[in-house]
Amino acid sequence: MSPRWLLICFAVLGLAPLATATPVNYTESVSGDLPATGFPYSAFTLGPGTSVVAGTFGIDGQSVDFDGFAFTVPAGMTLRSARVDVADITGDLFSTGWTFNAGSASAFGGTPLESVTVNSPGSYVFVSAPIGPGTYNVTPNYFAGRAPDHTAGYAFTFDVAANPEPASVAVFGGLTLVGLVGCRRQRAAA
């Protein structure tokens, strides 16, 4: 293939869109407390790879701390899997729950996809995944413990993958065809 053809191929490839979202690693102790409700919540944009949203919640004295948040799966991406892990910190939290909703960044908004109920310590794997692009929220429902004061840690883990773009596939197919035609012309001219 001539240098001219290579230059054309690289120029066309440079026009292909690049994913700009990156995985999220949010920890309440570093980035600030997540609210119980939000209209809308602060929303995270999940990029390809593994994202984690982690923090603590429960009752400590007279202070009650629920945590909720929203996130966006960008166009061209799929949330392949999601899970939450819960572990006691103080007291004995024995159960907690959130609602996973689609179509809204606001607490209690959107269409419920599933109830997330976790015994502590324990894990829950989201059954609604895989899911496509859109806005979602995780709204807290309850927590229950055996001691007057009980706190627990949680970590939501989201695995997001980029989908192959039909336009990119067409571009690569077109480049292959252009390369083959260019090679045939060079052979015919030789």
VENCOR-V114225 format. One record per pair of residues at least 12 apart in sequence whose ideal C-beta (glycine too) atoms are under 7 Angstrom apart, sorted by the first residue. I is the first residue (numbers start at 1). J is the second residue. D is the distance in whole Angstrom. If there is no record, write none. Layout:
BEGIN
i=I j=J d=D
i=I j=J d=D
END
This chain:
BEGIN
i=1 j=179 d=6
i=1 j=182 d=6
i=1 j=183 d=6
i=2 j=182 d=7
i=2 j=186 d=7
i=5 j=179 d=7
i=5 j=182 d=5
i=9 j=175 d=5
i=9 j=179 d=7
i=12 j=171 d=6
i=12 j=175 d=6
i=16 j=168 d=5
i=16 j=171 d=6
i=19 j=47 d=7
i=19 j=48 d=6
i=19 j=162 d=6
i=21 j=45 d=5
i=21 j=46 d=7
i=21 j=47 d=3
i=21 j=74 d=5
i=22 j=47 d=4
i=23 j=47 d=5
i=23 j=49 d=4
i=23 j=50 d=6
i=23 j=51 d=5
i=24 j=44 d=5
i=24 j=46 d=6
i=24 j=51 d=4
i=24 j=53 d=7
i=25 j=51 d=7
i=25 j=52 d=5
i=26 j=44 d=6
i=26 j=53 d=5
i=26 j=54 d=7
i=27 j=54 d=5
i=27 j=55 d=7
i=28 j=54 d=7
i=28 j=55 d=3
i=28 j=56 d=6
i=34 j=55 d=6
i=34 j=67 d=4
i=34 j=68 d=7
i=34 j=69 d=5
i=35 j=68 d=7
i=36 j=66 d=4
i=36 j=67 d=7
i=36 j=68 d=6
i=36 j=140 d=6
i=37 j=68 d=6
i=37 j=107 d=4
i=38 j=68 d=7
i=38 j=106 d=7
i=38 j=107 d=5
i=39 j=106 d=5
i=39 j=107 d=7
i=40 j=70 d=6
i=40 j=105 d=4
i=40 j=106 d=5
i=41 j=68 d=6
i=41 j=69 d=5
i=41 j=70 d=4
i=41 j=105 d=6
i=41 j=106 d=7
i=41 j=107 d=6
i=41 j=137 d=6
i=42 j=69 d=7
i=43 j=70 d=4
i=43 j=71 d=6
i=43 j=72 d=6
i=43 j=105 d=5
i=43 j=135 d=7
i=44 j=69 d=7
i=44 j=71 d=4
i=45 j=72 d=5
i=45 j=74 d=6
i=46 j=71 d=5
i=46 j=72 d=7
i=46 j=73 d=6
i=46 j=158 d=6
i=46 j=160 d=5
i=47 j=160 d=7
i=48 j=77 d=6
i=48 j=160 d=5
i=48 j=161 d=6
i=48 j=162 d=5
i=49 j=160 d=7
i=50 j=157 d=6
i=50 j=159 d=5
i=51 j=158 d=5
i=51 j=160 d=7
i=52 j=155 d=6
i=52 j=156 d=7
i=52 j=157 d=5
i=53 j=69 d=6
i=53 j=156 d=5
i=54 j=154 d=7
i=54 j=155 d=4
i=55 j=67 d=5
i=55 j=154 d=6
i=56 j=89 d=6
i=56 j=151 d=6
i=56 j=152 d=7
i=56 j=153 d=5
i=57 j=143 d=7
i=57 j=151 d=7
i=57 j=152 d=6
i=57 j=154 d=7
i=58 j=93 d=6
i=58 j=143 d=6
i=58 j=150 d=5
i=58 j=151 d=3
i=58 j=152 d=6
i=59 j=149 d=6
i=59 j=150 d=6
i=60 j=149 d=5
i=60 j=151 d=6
i=61 j=149 d=7
i=66 j=140 d=4
i=67 j=140 d=6
i=68 j=107 d=6
i=68 j=137 d=7
i=68 j=138 d=6
i=68 j=139 d=5
i=68 j=140 d=5
i=69 j=138 d=6
i=70 j=105 d=4
i=70 j=135 d=6
i=70 j=136 d=7
i=70 j=137 d=4
i=71 j=136 d=6
i=72 j=135 d=5
i=73 j=131 d=7
i=73 j=132 d=7
i=73 j=133 d=5
i=73 j=134 d=6
i=73 j=160 d=6
i=74 j=133 d=6
i=75 j=133 d=5
i=76 j=162 d=6
i=76 j=163 d=5
i=76 j=165 d=6
i=77 j=133 d=6
i=77 j=160 d=5
i=77 j=161 d=7
i=77 j=162 d=5
i=77 j=163 d=6
i=78 j=130 d=5
i=78 j=132 d=6
i=78 j=160 d=7
i=78 j=161 d=5
i=78 j=163 d=6
i=79 j=129 d=6
i=79 j=130 d=6
i=79 j=131 d=5
i=79 j=158 d=6
i=79 j=160 d=6
i=80 j=129 d=6
i=80 j=130 d=5
i=80 j=159 d=5
i=80 j=160 d=7
i=80 j=161 d=5
i=81 j=129 d=5
i=81 j=159 d=5
i=82 j=126 d=4
i=82 j=129 d=5
i=82 j=156 d=7
i=82 j=157 d=7
i=82 j=158 d=5
i=83 j=123 d=6
i=83 j=124 d=6
i=83 j=125 d=5
i=83 j=126 d=7
i=83 j=157 d=5
i=84 j=116 d=6
i=84 j=118 d=6
i=84 j=123 d=7
i=84 j=124 d=5
i=84 j=154 d=6
i=84 j=155 d=7
i=84 j=156 d=5
i=85 j=123 d=5
i=85 j=154 d=7
i=85 j=155 d=5
i=86 j=118 d=5
i=86 j=120 d=5
i=86 j=121 d=6
i=86 j=122 d=6
i=86 j=152 d=5
i=86 j=154 d=5
i=87 j=120 d=7
i=87 j=121 d=4
i=87 j=152 d=6
i=87 j=153 d=5
i=88 j=120 d=5
i=88 j=121 d=6
i=88 j=152 d=5
i=89 j=151 d=5
i=89 j=152 d=6
i=89 j=153 d=6
i=90 j=149 d=6
i=90 j=150 d=6
i=90 j=151 d=5
i=91 j=145 d=5
i=91 j=147 d=4
i=91 j=149 d=5
i=91 j=150 d=3
i=91 j=151 d=7
i=92 j=145 d=5
i=92 j=146 d=4
i=92 j=147 d=5
i=92 j=150 d=6
i=93 j=120 d=4
i=93 j=143 d=6
i=93 j=145 d=4
i=93 j=150 d=4
i=93 j=152 d=4
i=94 j=119 d=6
i=94 j=120 d=6
i=94 j=144 d=6
i=94 j=145 d=6
i=94 j=146 d=6
i=95 j=117 d=7
i=95 j=119 d=5
i=95 j=120 d=7
i=95 j=144 d=5
i=96 j=118 d=5
i=96 j=120 d=6
i=96 j=142 d=7
i=96 j=143 d=4
i=96 j=152 d=7
i=97 j=115 d=6
i=97 j=116 d=6
i=97 j=117 d=5
i=97 j=141 d=4
i=97 j=142 d=5
i=98 j=116 d=4
i=98 j=138 d=5
i=98 j=139 d=6
i=98 j=140 d=5
i=98 j=141 d=6
i=99 j=112 d=5
i=99 j=115 d=6
i=99 j=139 d=5
i=99 j=141 d=6
i=100 j=113 d=5
i=100 j=114 d=5
i=100 j=116 d=6
i=100 j=126 d=6
i=100 j=128 d=7
i=100 j=136 d=7
i=100 j=138 d=6
i=101 j=113 d=6
i=101 j=136 d=7
i=101 j=137 d=5
i=101 j=139 d=6
i=102 j=134 d=6
i=102 j=136 d=5
i=103 j=134 d=7
i=103 j=135 d=6
i=104 j=135 d=6
i=104 j=137 d=6
i=105 j=135 d=5
i=105 j=137 d=6
i=106 j=137 d=7
i=107 j=137 d=7
i=107 j=139 d=5
i=108 j=139 d=5
i=109 j=137 d=7
i=110 j=137 d=6
i=113 j=128 d=4
i=114 j=126 d=7
i=114 j=127 d=6
i=114 j=128 d=5
i=120 j=152 d=5
i=138 j=156 d=7
END
